[in-house]
Amino acid sequence: MTISYYDFKNLPNESQCDIVLNEGHLMNETIKDELKFVLYEISSFTVEIVYNKNNRIAAMNVYQNKSAYAN
């Protein structure tokens, strides 16, 4: 799936989660203090989903991959 960072950010949270979980490429997982941090790659940006101890989404952060715009 190809979607821009800005188009993704303008979607409702539920739609963002659906895209990440269905189309995202899992990059890394880390557990710290009962929280699980999972990084997914989507198009030219990265999405971090933070899960609480009940495996529910506690937060979602979206980061632009600046290196994707380099020559």
N, CA, C and O atoms as a Tripos MOL2 file, in Angstrom:
@<TRIPOS>MOLECULE
protein
  284   283    71     0     0
PROTEIN
NO_CHARGES

@<TRIPOS>ATOM
      1 N           0.8350   -1.1840    0.0000 N.3       1 MET1
      2 CA          0.0000    0.0000    0.0000 C.3       1 MET1
      3 C           0.8730    1.2370    0.0000 C.2       1 MET1
      4 O           1.8630    1.3060    0.7280 O.2       1 MET1
      5 N           0.5120    2.2030   -0.8050 N.am      2 THR2
      6 CA          1.2260    3.4650   -0.8490 C.3       2 THR2
      7 C           0.2970    4.5670   -0.3670 C.2       2 THR2
      8 O          -0.7640    4.8010   -0.9460 O.2       2 THR2
      9 N           0.7080    5.2390    0.6980 N.am      3 ILE3
     10 CA         -0.0440    6.3610    1.2440 C.3       3 ILE3
     11 C           0.9760    7.3510    1.7800 C.2       3 ILE3
     12 O           2.0040    6.9520    2.3280 O.2       3 ILE3
     13 N           0.7020    8.6190    1.6270 N.am      4 SER4
     14 CA          1.6510    9.6130    2.1140 C.3       4 SER4
     15 C           1.5090    9.7900    3.6230 C.2       4 SER4
     16 O           0.4790    9.4570    4.2100 O.2       4 SER4
     17 N           2.5490   10.3130    4.2270 N.am      5 TYR5
     18 CA          2.5550   10.6020    5.6600 C.3       5 TYR5
     19 C           1.3750   11.4990    6.0200 C.2       5 TYR5
     20 O           0.6720   11.2450    6.9980 O.2       5 TYR5
     21 N           1.1600   12.5470    5.2270 N.am      6 TYR6
     22 CA          0.1110   13.5220    5.5300 C.3       6 TYR6
     23 C          -1.2850   12.9420    5.3330 C.2       6 TYR6
     24 O          -2.1870   13.2280    6.1200 O.2       6 TYR6
     25 N          -1.4730   12.1360    4.3000 N.am      7 ASP7
     26 CA         -2.7720   11.4880    4.1050 C.3       7 ASP7
     27 C          -3.0680   10.5300    5.2600 C.2       7 ASP7
     28 O          -4.1970   10.4560    5.7450 O.2       7 ASP7
     29 N          -2.0430    9.8030    5.6900 N.am      8 PHE8
     30 CA         -2.2070    8.8760    6.8020 C.3       8 PHE8
     31 C          -2.5890    9.6290    8.0750 C.2       8 PHE8
     32 O          -3.5160    9.2270    8.7790 O.2       8 PHE8
     33 N          -1.8760   10.7250    8.3760 N.am      9 LYS9
     34 CA         -2.1400   11.5040    9.5870 C.3       9 LYS9
     35 C          -3.5440   12.1040    9.5900 C.2       9 LYS9
     36 O          -4.1040   12.3510   10.6580 O.2       9 LYS9
     37 N          -4.1200   12.3430    8.4120 N.am     10 ASN10
     38 CA         -5.4550   12.9290    8.3250 C.3      10 ASN10
     39 C          -6.5810   11.9030    8.4510 C.2      10 ASN10
     40 O          -7.7530   12.2760    8.5080 O.2      10 ASN10
     41 N          -6.2370   10.6230    8.4960 N.am     11 LEU11
     42 CA         -7.2500    9.5870    8.6740 C.3      11 LEU11
     43 C          -7.6700    9.5060   10.1410 C.2      11 LEU11
     44 O          -6.9050    9.8860   11.0270 O.2      11 LEU11
     45 N          -8.8800    9.0140   10.3990 N.am     12 PRO12
     46 CA         -9.2780    8.7690   11.7990 C.3      12 PRO12
     47 C          -8.3730    7.7110   12.4320 C.2      12 PRO12
     48 O          -7.8050    6.8760   11.7270 O.2      12 PRO12
     49 N          -8.2380    7.7460   13.7470 N.am     13 ASN13
     50 CA         -7.3570    6.8160   14.4610 C.3      13 ASN13
     51 C          -7.6710    5.3620   14.1490 C.2      13 ASN13
     52 O          -6.7530    4.5600   13.9790 O.2      13 ASN13
     53 N          -8.9330    5.0090   14.0720 N.am     14 GLU14
     54 CA         -9.3120    3.6210   13.7960 C.3      14 GLU14
     55 C          -8.8140    3.1720   12.4280 C.2      14 GLU14
     56 O          -8.3340    2.0480   12.2770 O.2      14 GLU14
     57 N          -8.9280    4.0500   11.4280 N.am     15 SER15
     58 CA         -8.4480    3.7330   10.0830 C.3      15 SER15
     59 C          -6.9310    3.6030   10.0660 C.2      15 SER15
     60 O          -6.3850    2.7280    9.3930 O.2      15 SER15
     61 N          -6.2540    4.4720   10.8060 N.am     16 GLN16
     62 CA         -4.8000    4.3840   10.8970 C.3      16 GLN16
     63 C          -4.3890    3.0320   11.4680 C.2      16 GLN16
     64 O          -3.4980    2.3750   10.9280 O.2      16 GLN16
     65 N          -5.0290    2.6160   12.5490 N.am     17 CYS17
     66 CA         -4.7110    1.3200   13.1680 C.3      17 CYS17
     67 C          -4.9610    0.1700   12.2110 C.2      17 CYS17
     68 O          -4.1550   -0.7570   12.1260 O.2      17 CYS17
     69 N          -6.0700    0.2230   11.4910 N.am     18 ASP18
     70 CA         -6.3870   -0.8370   10.5290 C.3      18 ASP18
     71 C          -5.3060   -0.9570    9.4640 C.2      18 ASP18
     72 O          -4.8750   -2.0610    9.1310 O.2      18 ASP18
     73 N          -4.8690    0.1740    8.9310 N.am     19 ILE19
     74 CA         -3.8330    0.1580    7.8940 C.3      19 ILE19
     75 C          -2.5320   -0.4030    8.4440 C.2      19 ILE19
     76 O          -1.8970   -1.2470    7.8110 O.2      19 ILE19
     77 N          -2.1350    0.0640    9.6190 N.am     20 VAL20
     78 CA         -0.8710   -0.4010   10.2080 C.3      20 VAL20
     79 C          -0.9070   -1.9050   10.4500 C.2      20 VAL20
     80 O           0.0290   -2.6150   10.0810 O.2      20 VAL20
     81 N          -1.9770   -2.3950   11.0640 N.am     21 LEU21
     82 CA         -2.0340   -3.8110   11.4180 C.3      21 LEU21
     83 C          -2.2230   -4.7190   10.2150 C.2      21 LEU21
     84 O          -1.7890   -5.8700   10.2400 O.2      21 LEU21
     85 N          -2.8680   -4.2210    9.1530 N.am     22 ASN22
     86 CA         -3.1230   -5.0590    7.9820 C.3      22 ASN22
     87 C          -2.0820   -4.9010    6.8760 C.2      22 ASN22
     88 O          -1.8290   -5.8450    6.1270 O.2      22 ASN22
     89 N          -1.4860   -3.7350    6.7680 N.am     23 GLU23
     90 CA         -0.5750   -3.4530    5.6510 C.3      23 GLU23
     91 C           0.8690   -3.1710    6.0830 C.2      23 GLU23
     92 O           1.7820   -3.1870    5.2570 O.2      23 GLU23
     93 N           1.0690   -2.9140    7.3720 N.am     24 GLY24
     94 CA          2.3930   -2.5330    7.8530 C.3      24 GLY24
     95 C           3.3640   -3.6970    7.8960 C.2      24 GLY24
     96 O           2.9730   -4.8520    8.0620 O.2      24 GLY24
     97 N           4.6360   -3.3690    7.7440 N.am     25 HIS25
     98 CA          5.7150   -4.3500    7.8290 C.3      25 HIS25
     99 C           6.3340   -4.2390    9.2220 C.2      25 HIS25
    100 O           6.8960   -3.2000    9.5680 O.2      25 HIS25
    101 N           6.2350   -5.3020   10.0210 N.am     26 LEU26
    102 CA          6.7820   -5.3060   11.3770 C.3      26 LEU26
    103 C           8.2970   -5.1630   11.3250 C.2      26 LEU26
    104 O           8.9820   -5.9410   10.6610 O.2      26 LEU26
    105 N           8.8120   -4.1640   12.0300 N.am     27 MET27
    106 CA         10.2500   -3.9080   12.0320 C.3      27 MET27
    107 C          10.9240   -4.3180   13.3350 C.2      27 MET27
    108 O          12.0240   -4.8720   13.3200 O.2      27 MET27
    109 N          10.2580   -4.0430   14.4810 N.am     28 ASN28
    110 CA         10.9040   -4.2870   15.7590 C.3      28 ASN28
    111 C           9.8720   -4.3010   16.8790 C.2      28 ASN28
    112 O           8.8280   -3.6560   16.7830 O.2      28 ASN28
    113 N          10.1760   -5.0440   17.9410 N.am     29 GLU29
    114 CA          9.3470   -5.0780   19.1520 C.3      29 GLU29
    115 C          10.2430   -4.9690   20.3680 C.2      29 GLU29
    116 O          11.3080   -5.5850   20.4240 O.2      29 GLU29
    117 N           9.8050   -4.1750   21.3530 N.am     30 THR30
    118 CA         10.5410   -4.0350   22.6050 C.3      30 THR30
    119 C           9.5330   -3.9710   23.7440 C.2      30 THR30
    120 O           8.4770   -3.3520   23.6120 O.2      30 THR30
    121 N           9.8620   -4.6140   24.8660 N.am     31 ILE31
    122 CA          9.0080   -4.5540   26.0480 C.3      31 ILE31
    123 C           9.7750   -3.8400   27.1480 C.2      31 ILE31
    124 O          10.9280   -4.1600   27.4360 O.2      31 ILE31
    125 N           9.0970   -2.8500   27.7670 N.am     32 LYS32
    126 CA          9.7110   -2.0990   28.8510 C.3      32 LYS32
    127 C           8.6240   -1.6490   29.8220 C.2      32 LYS32
    128 O           7.6390   -1.0320   29.4190 O.2      32 LYS32
    129 N           8.8070   -1.9580   31.0940 N.am     33 ASP33
    130 CA          7.8680   -1.5360   32.1380 C.3      33 ASP33
    131 C           6.4170   -1.8610   31.7990 C.2      33 ASP33
    132 O           5.5560   -0.9830   31.8500 O.2      33 ASP33
    133 N           6.1470   -3.1000   31.4590 N.am     34 GLU34
    134 CA          4.8080   -3.6030   31.1430 C.3      34 GLU34
    135 C           4.1890   -2.9900   29.8890 C.2      34 GLU34
    136 O           2.9970   -3.1720   29.6420 O.2      34 GLU34
    137 N           4.9690   -2.2740   29.1030 N.am     35 LEU35
    138 CA          4.5050   -1.7310   27.8300 C.3      35 LEU35
    139 C           5.2570   -2.4130   26.6990 C.2      35 LEU35
    140 O           6.4510   -2.6900   26.8110 O.2      35 LEU35
    141 N           4.5560   -2.6770   25.6220 N.am     36 LYS36
    142 CA          5.1900   -3.2670   24.4390 C.3      36 LYS36
    143 C           5.1850   -2.2160   23.3330 C.2      36 LYS36
    144 O           4.1330   -1.6800   22.9800 O.2      36 LYS36
    145 N           6.3560   -1.9260   22.7930 N.am     37 PHE37
    146 CA          6.5380   -0.9460   21.7230 C.3      37 PHE37
    147 C           6.7910   -1.7120   20.4340 C.2      37 PHE37
    148 O           7.7420   -2.4880   20.3470 O.2      37 PHE37
    149 N           5.9410   -1.4960   19.4270 N.am     38 VAL38
    150 CA          6.0540   -2.2250   18.1680 C.3      38 VAL38
    151 C           6.1870   -1.2060   17.0360 C.2      38 VAL38
    152 O           5.3650   -0.2980   16.9050 O.2      38 VAL38
    153 N           7.2340   -1.3670   16.2210 N.am     39 LEU39
    154 CA          7.4690   -0.4720   15.0770 C.3      39 LEU39
    155 C           7.0420   -1.1500   13.7840 C.2      39 LEU39
    156 O           7.3830   -2.3050   13.5260 O.2      39 LEU39
    157 N           6.2910   -0.4100   12.9780 N.am     40 TYR40
    158 CA          5.8500   -0.8790   11.6690 C.3      40 TYR40
    159 C           6.2970    0.1300   10.6200 C.2      40 TYR40
    160 O           6.3290    1.3350   10.8690 O.2      40 TYR40
    161 N           6.6380   -0.3820    9.4450 N.am     41 GLU41
    162 CA          6.9670    0.4730    8.3110 C.3      41 GLU41
    163 C           5.7790    0.4920    7.3530 C.2      41 GLU41
    164 O           5.2440   -0.5510    6.9750 O.2      41 GLU41
    165 N           5.3830    1.7030    6.9710 N.am     42 ILE42
    166 CA          4.2980    1.8950    6.0090 C.3      42 ILE42
    167 C           4.8130    2.9080    4.9830 C.2      42 ILE42
    168 O           5.2470    3.9950    5.3630 O.2      42 ILE42
    169 N           4.7730    2.5780    3.7150 N.am     43 SER43
    170 CA          5.2330    3.4960    2.6630 C.3      43 SER43
    171 C           6.5700    4.1060    3.0370 C.2      43 SER43
    172 O           7.5690    3.3960    3.1490 O.2      43 SER43
    173 N           6.5960    5.4270    3.2330 N.am     44 SER44
    174 CA          7.8560    6.1150    3.5340 C.3      44 SER44
    175 C           7.8600    6.6740    4.9550 C.2      44 SER44
    176 O           8.5280    7.6740    5.2180 O.2      44 SER44
    177 N           7.1300    6.0480    5.8690 N.am     45 PHE45
    178 CA          7.1250    6.4970    7.2590 C.3      45 PHE45
    179 C           7.0140    5.2980    8.1920 C.2      45 PHE45
    180 O           6.7380    4.1780    7.7610 O.2      45 PHE45
    181 N           7.2340    5.5550    9.4820 N.am     46 THR46
    182 CA          7.2240    4.5140   10.5010 C.3      46 THR46
    183 C           6.1440    4.8190   11.5210 C.2      46 THR46
    184 O           5.9330    5.9730   11.8920 O.2      46 THR46
    185 N           5.4590    3.7710   11.9730 N.am     47 VAL47
    186 CA          4.4200    3.9210   12.9910 C.3      47 VAL47
    187 C           4.8070    3.0690   14.1910 C.2      47 VAL47
    188 O           5.1280    1.8880   14.0550 O.2      47 VAL47
    189 N           4.7730    3.6840   15.3620 N.am     48 GLU48
    190 CA          5.0270    2.9830   16.6110 C.3      48 GLU48
    191 C           3.6930    2.8170   17.3340 C.2      48 GLU48
    192 O           2.9860    3.7950   17.5770 O.2      48 GLU48
    193 N           3.3570    1.5840   17.6730 N.am     49 ILE49
    194 CA          2.1620    1.3270   18.4760 C.3      49 ILE49
    195 C           2.6260    0.8340   19.8390 C.2      49 ILE49
    196 O           3.4420   -0.0820   19.9460 O.2      49 ILE49
    197 N           2.0840    1.4650   20.8770 N.am     50 VAL50
    198 CA          2.4130    1.1040   22.2480 C.3      50 VAL50
    199 C           1.2140    0.3570   22.8320 C.2      50 VAL50
    200 O           0.0950    0.8710   22.8600 O.2      50 VAL50
    201 N           1.4750   -0.8680   23.2980 N.am     51 TYR51
    202 CA          0.4290   -1.6960   23.9000 C.3      51 TYR51
    203 C           0.6210   -1.7270   25.4100 C.2      51 TYR51
    204 O           1.7510   -1.7880   25.8940 O.2      51 TYR51
    205 N          -0.5000   -1.6840   26.1680 N.am     52 ASN52
    206 CA         -0.4010   -1.7930   27.6190 C.3      52 ASN52
    207 C          -0.3560   -3.2560   28.0300 C.2      52 ASN52
    208 O          -0.3340   -4.1400   27.1740 O.2      52 ASN52
    209 N          -0.3420   -3.5210   29.3430 N.am     53 LYS53
    210 CA         -0.2060   -4.8970   29.8220 C.3      53 LYS53
    211 C          -1.3910   -5.7760   29.4580 C.2      53 LYS53
    212 O          -1.2710   -7.0010   29.4950 O.2      53 LYS53
    213 N          -2.5370   -5.1890   29.1050 N.am     54 ASN54
    214 CA         -3.7140   -5.9460   28.6690 C.3      54 ASN54
    215 C          -3.7510   -6.1260   27.1570 C.2      54 ASN54
    216 O          -4.7600   -6.5570   26.6000 O.2      54 ASN54
    217 N          -2.6370   -5.7900   26.4920 N.am     55 ASN55
    218 CA         -2.4920   -5.8930   25.0400 C.3      55 ASN55
    219 C          -3.4730   -4.9870   24.2870 C.2      55 ASN55
    220 O          -3.9110   -5.3050   23.1810 O.2      55 ASN55
    221 N          -3.8020   -3.8660   24.9030 N.am     56 ARG56
    222 CA         -4.6460   -2.8620   24.2500 C.3      56 ARG56
    223 C          -3.7590   -1.6990   23.8260 C.2      56 ARG56
    224 O          -2.7460   -1.4160   24.4650 O.2      56 ARG56
    225 N          -4.1420   -1.0340   22.7560 N.am     57 ILE57
    226 CA         -3.3390    0.0830   22.2580 C.3      57 ILE57
    227 C          -3.4210    1.2550   23.2340 C.2      57 ILE57
    228 O          -4.5030    1.7640   23.5290 O.2      57 ILE57
    229 N          -2.2620    1.6690   23.7220 N.am     58 ALA58
    230 CA         -2.1790    2.7860   24.6590 C.3      58 ALA58
    231 C          -1.8030    4.0770   23.9420 C.2      58 ALA58
    232 O          -2.1830    5.1630   24.3790 O.2      58 ALA58
    233 N          -1.0580    3.9660   22.8430 N.am     59 ALA59
    234 CA         -0.6230    5.1520   22.0980 C.3      59 ALA59
    235 C          -0.1540    4.7400   20.7170 C.2      59 ALA59
    236 O           0.2040    3.5870   20.4730 O.2      59 ALA59
    237 N          -0.1660    5.7200   19.8190 N.am     60 MET60
    238 CA          0.3570    5.4890   18.4760 C.3      60 MET60
    239 C           1.1050    6.7470   18.0470 C.2      60 MET60
    240 O           0.5800    7.8560   18.1420 O.2      60 MET60
    241 N           2.3280    6.5630   17.5770 N.am     61 ASN61
    242 CA          3.1700    7.6670   17.1150 C.3      61 ASN61
    243 C           3.5730    7.4100   15.6740 C.2      61 ASN61
    244 O           3.8560    6.2760   15.2880 O.2      61 ASN61
    245 N           3.5960    8.4800   14.8820 N.am     62 VAL62
    246 CA          3.9460    8.3710   13.4680 C.3      62 VAL62
    247 C           5.1760    9.2330   13.2170 C.2      62 VAL62
    248 O           5.2150   10.4020   13.6000 O.2      62 VAL62
    249 N           6.1850    8.6430   12.5660 N.am     63 TYR63
    250 CA          7.4420    9.3280   12.2990 C.3      63 TYR63
    251 C           7.7400    9.3250   10.8060 C.2      63 TYR63
    252 O           7.6090    8.3030   10.1330 O.2      63 TYR63
    253 N           8.1420   10.4840   10.3030 N.am     64 GLN64
    254 CA          8.5820   10.5410    8.9040 C.3      64 GLN64
    255 C           9.9730    9.9450    8.8290 C.2      64 GLN64
    256 O          10.7950   10.1560    9.7200 O.2      64 GLN64
    257 N          10.2360    9.1990    7.7640 N.am     65 ASN65
    258 CA         11.5790    8.6680    7.5120 C.3      65 ASN65
    259 C          12.3040    9.6620    6.6290 C.2      65 ASN65
    260 O          12.1710    9.6350    5.4060 O.2      65 ASN65
    261 N          13.0560   10.5210    7.2440 N.am     66 LYS66
    262 CA         13.7440   11.5880    6.5140 C.3      66 LYS66
    263 C          14.7020   11.0250    5.4550 C.2      66 LYS66
    264 O          14.8960   11.6460    4.4100 O.2      66 LYS66
    265 N          15.2910    9.8750    5.7120 N.am     67 SER67
    266 CA         16.2350    9.3200    4.7490 C.3      67 SER67
    267 C          15.5450    8.9070    3.4510 C.2      67 SER67
    268 O          16.2060    8.7610    2.4230 O.2      67 SER67
    269 N          14.2260    8.7170    3.4850 N.am     68 ALA68
    270 CA         13.4920    8.3460    2.2730 C.3      68 ALA68
    271 C          13.4940    9.4740    1.2510 C.2      68 ALA68
    272 O          13.2330    9.2540    0.0680 O.2      68 ALA68
    273 N          13.7950   10.7010    1.7240 N.am     69 TYR69
    274 CA         13.7780   11.8370    0.8170 C.3      69 TYR69
    275 C          15.1740   12.2230    0.3320 C.2      69 TYR69
    276 O          15.3220   13.1640   -0.4480 O.2      69 TYR69
    277 N          16.1830   11.5100    0.7840 N.am     70 ALA70
    278 CA         17.5580   11.7970    0.3570 C.3      70 ALA70
    279 C          17.7700   11.2480   -1.0460 C.2      70 ALA70
    280 O          17.0160   10.3940   -1.5130 O.2      70 ALA70
    281 N          18.8040   11.7500   -1.7110 N.am     71 ASN71
    282 CA         19.1090   11.2840   -3.0710 C.3      71 ASN71
    283 C          19.2970    9.8240   -3.0620 C.2      71 ASN71
    284 O          19.5620    9.2300   -4.1070 O.2      71 ASN71
@<TRIPOS>BOND
     1     1     2 1
     2     2     3 1
     3     3     4 2
     4     3     5 am
     5     5     6 1
     6     6     7 1
     7     7     8 2
     8     7     9 am
     9     9    10 1
    10    10    11 1
    11    11    12 2
    12    11    13 am
    13    13    14 1
    14    14    15 1
    15    15    16 2
    16    15    17 am
    17    17    18 1
    18    18    19 1
    19    19    20 2
    20    19    21 am
    21    21    22 1
    22    22    23 1
    23    23    24 2
    24    23    25 am
    25    25    26 1
    26    26    27 1
    27    27    28 2
    28    27    29 am
    29    29    30 1
    30    30    31 1
    31    31    32 2
    32    31    33 am
    33    33    34 1
    34    34    35 1
    35    35    36 2
    36    35    37 am
    37    37    38 1
    38    38    39 1
    39    39    40 2
    40    39    41 am
    41    41    42 1
    42    42    43 1
    43    43    44 2
    44    43    45 am
    45    45    46 1
    46    46    47 1
    47    47    48 2
    48    47    49 am
    49    49    50 1
    50    50    51 1
    51    51    52 2
    52    51    53 am
    53    53    54 1
    54    54    55 1
    55    55    56 2
    56    55    57 am
    57    57    58 1
    58    58    59 1
    59    59    60 2
    60    59    61 am
    61    61    62 1
    62    62    63 1
    63    63    64 2
    64    63    65 am
    65    65    66 1
    66    66    67 1
    67    67    68 2
    68    67    69 am
    69    69    70 1
    70    70    71 1
    71    71    72 2
    72    71    73 am
    73    73    74 1
    74    74    75 1
    75    75    76 2
    76    75    77 am
    77    77    78 1
    78    78    79 1
    79    79    80 2
    80    79    81 am
    81    81    82 1
    82    82    83 1
    83    83    84 2
    84    83    85 am
    85    85    86 1
    86    86    87 1
    87    87    88 2
    88    87    89 am
    89    89    90 1
    90    90    91 1
    91    91    92 2
    92    91    93 am
    93    93    94 1
    94    94    95 1
    95    95    96 2
    96    95    97 am
    97    97    98 1
    98    98    99 1
    99    99   100 2
   100    99   101 am
   101   101   102 1
   102   102   103 1
   103   103   104 2
   104   103   105 am
   105   105   106 1
   106   106   107 1
   107   107   108 2
   108   107   109 am
   109   109   110 1
   110   110   111 1
   111   111   112 2
   112   111   113 am
   113   113   114 1
   114   114   115 1
   115   115   116 2
   116   115   117 am
   117   117   118 1
   118   118   119 1
   119   119   120 2
   120   119   121 am
   121   121   122 1
   122   122   123 1
   123   123   124 2
   124   123   125 am
   125   125   126 1
   126   126   127 1
   127   127   128 2
   128   127   129 am
   129   129   130 1
   130   130   131 1
   131   131   132 2
   132   131   133 am
   133   133   134 1
   134   134   135 1
   135   135   136 2
   136   135   137 am
   137   137   138 1
   138   138   139 1
   139   139   140 2
   140   139   141 am
   141   141   142 1
   142   142   143 1
   143   143   144 2
   144   143   145 am
   145   145   146 1
   146   146   147 1
   147   147   148 2
   148   147   149 am
   149   149   150 1
   150   150   151 1
   151   151   152 2
   152   151   153 am
   153   153   154 1
   154   154   155 1
   155   155   156 2
   156   155   157 am
   157   157   158 1
   158   158   159 1
   159   159   160 2
   160   159   161 am
   161   161   162 1
   162   162   163 1
   163   163   164 2
   164   163   165 am
   165   165   166 1
   166   166   167 1
   167   167   168 2
   168   167   169 am
   169   169   170 1
   170   170   171 1
   171   171   172 2
   172   171   173 am
   173   173   174 1
   174   174   175 1
   175   175   176 2
   176   175   177 am
   177   177   178 1
   178   178   179 1
   179   179   180 2
   180   179   181 am
   181   181   182 1
   182   182   183 1
   183   183   184 2
   184   183   185 am
   185   185   186 1
   186   186   187 1
   187   187   188 2
   188   187   189 am
   189   189   190 1
   190   190   191 1
   191   191   192 2
   192   191   193 am
   193   193   194 1
   194   194   195 1
   195   195   196 2
   196   195   197 am
   197   197   198 1
   198   198   199 1
   199   199   200 2
   200   199   201 am
   201   201   202 1
   202   202   203 1
   203   203   204 2
   204   203   205 am
   205   205   206 1
   206   206   207 1
   207   207   208 2
   208   207   209 am
   209   209   210 1
   210   210   211 1
   211   211   212 2
   212   211   213 am
   213   213   214 1
   214   214   215 1
   215   215   216 2
   216   215   217 am
   217   217   218 1
   218   218   219 1
   219   219   220 2
   220   219   221 am
   221   221   222 1
   222   222   223 1
   223   223   224 2
   224   223   225 am
   225   225   226 1
   226   226   227 1
   227   227   228 2
   228   227   229 am
   229   229   230 1
   230   230   231 1
   231   231   232 2
   232   231   233 am
   233   233   234 1
   234   234   235 1
   235   235   236 2
   236   235   237 am
   237   237   238 1
   238   238   239 1
   239   239   240 2
   240   239   241 am
   241   241   242 1
   242   242   243 1
   243   243   244 2
   244   243   245 am
   245   245   246 1
   246   246   247 1
   247   247   248 2
   248   247   249 am
   249   249   250 1
   250   250   251 1
   251   251   252 2
   252   251   253 am
   253   253   254 1
   254   254   255 1
   255   255   256 2
   256   255   257 am
   257   257   258 1
   258   258   259 1
   259   259   260 2
   260   259   261 am
   261   261   262 1
   262   262   263 1
   263   263   264 2
   264   263   265 am
   265   265   266 1
   266   266   267 1
   267   267   268 2
   268   267   269 am
   269   269   270 1
   270   270   271 1
   271   271   272 2
   272   271   273 am
   273   273   274 1
   274   274   275 1
   275   275   276 2
   276   275   277 am
   277   277   278 1
   278   278   279 1
   279   279   280 2
   280   279   281 am
   281   281   282 1
   282   282   283 1
   283   283   284 2
@<TRIPOS>SUBSTRUCTURE
     1 MET1         2 RESIDUE 1 A MET
     2 THR2         6 RESIDUE 1 A THR
     3 ILE3        10 RESIDUE 1 A ILE
     4 SER4        14 RESIDUE 1 A SER
     5 TYR5        18 RESIDUE 1 A TYR
     6 TYR6        22 RESIDUE 1 A TYR
     7 ASP7        26 RESIDUE 1 A ASP
     8 PHE8        30 RESIDUE 1 A PHE
     9 LYS9        34 RESIDUE 1 A LYS
    10 ASN10       38 RESIDUE 1 A ASN
    11 LEU11       42 RESIDUE 1 A LEU
    12 PRO12       46 RESIDUE 1 A PRO
    13 ASN13       50 RESIDUE 1 A ASN
    14 GLU14       54 RESIDUE 1 A GLU
    15 SER15       58 RESIDUE 1 A SER
    16 GLN16       62 RESIDUE 1 A GLN
    17 CYS17       66 RESIDUE 1 A CYS
    18 ASP18       70 RESIDUE 1 A ASP
    19 ILE19       74 RESIDUE 1 A ILE
    20 VAL20       78 RESIDUE 1 A VAL
    21 LEU21       82 RESIDUE 1 A LEU
    22 ASN22       86 RESIDUE 1 A ASN
    23 GLU23       90 RESIDUE 1 A GLU
    24 GLY24       94 RESIDUE 1 A GLY
    25 HIS25       98 RESIDUE 1 A HIS
    26 LEU26      102 RESIDUE 1 A LEU
    27 MET27      106 RESIDUE 1 A MET
    28 ASN28      110 RESIDUE 1 A ASN
    29 GLU29      114 RESIDUE 1 A GLU
    30 THR30      118 RESIDUE 1 A THR
    31 ILE31      122 RESIDUE 1 A ILE
    32 LYS32      126 RESIDUE 1 A LYS
    33 ASP33      130 RESIDUE 1 A ASP
    34 GLU34      134 RESIDUE 1 A GLU
    35 LEU35      138 RESIDUE 1 A LEU
    36 LYS36      142 RESIDUE 1 A LYS
    37 PHE37      146 RESIDUE 1 A PHE
    38 VAL38      150 RESIDUE 1 A VAL
    39 LEU39      154 RESIDUE 1 A LEU
    40 TYR40      158 RESIDUE 1 A TYR
    41 GLU41      162 RESIDUE 1 A GLU
    42 ILE42      166 RESIDUE 1 A ILE
    43 SER43      170 RESIDUE 1 A SER
    44 SER44      174 RESIDUE 1 A SER
    45 PHE45      178 RESIDUE 1 A PHE
    46 THR46      182 RESIDUE 1 A THR
    47 VAL47      186 RESIDUE 1 A VAL
    48 GLU48      190 RESIDUE 1 A GLU
    49 ILE49      194 RESIDUE 1 A ILE
    50 VAL50      198 RESIDUE 1 A VAL
    51 TYR51      202 RESIDUE 1 A TYR
    52 ASN52      206 RESIDUE 1 A ASN
    53 LYS53      210 RESIDUE 1 A LYS
    54 ASN54      214 RESIDUE 1 A ASN
    55 ASN55      218 RESIDUE 1 A ASN
    56 ARG56      222 RESIDUE 1 A ARG
    57 ILE57      226 RESIDUE 1 A ILE
    58 ALA58      230 RESIDUE 1 A ALA
    59 ALA59      234 RESIDUE 1 A ALA
    60 MET60      238 RESIDUE 1 A MET
    61 ASN61      242 RESIDUE 1 A ASN
    62 VAL62      246 RESIDUE 1 A VAL
    63 TYR63      250 RESIDUE 1 A TYR
    64 GLN64      254 RESIDUE 1 A GLN
    65 ASN65      258 RESIDUE 1 A ASN
    66 LYS66      262 RESIDUE 1 A LYS
    67 SER67      266 RESIDUE 1 A SER
    68 ALA68      270 RESIDUE 1 A ALA
    69 TYR69      274 RESIDUE 1 A TYR
    70 ALA70      278 RESIDUE 1 A ALA
    71 ASN71      282 RESIDUE 1 A ASN
